[in-house]
Amino acid sequence: MATTKERILITLAPSTARALRARAKREQTPRATIAAQFVEICLLDVPTLTLSPDGEARALRAIRAYERERRAGTIRELTGSLADLA
């Protein structure tokens, strides 16, 4: 069953959710851990996980920026501690 953070990613950016699931499988890490890291990195300005229309728009912009970086090959790796990721 998907966590709240995973459901947000699946709803807002299915391709990102698939990439994070693949990474979790490769690293044998729980999907929830990878999703939580991604949400903490990309959605820092969204104060809660119950997104308002404005919060959803900000989240979509952050996820689309991540997608552009990932396609361009400039995305930071989602490994290590959160201090390394920020």
Secondary structure, DSSP 8 states (H G I E B T S, - for coil): ---HHHHHHHHH-HHHHHHHHHHHHHHT--HHHHHHHHHHHH-TT--SSS--HHHHHHHHHHHHHHHHHHHHT----S-S-HHHH-
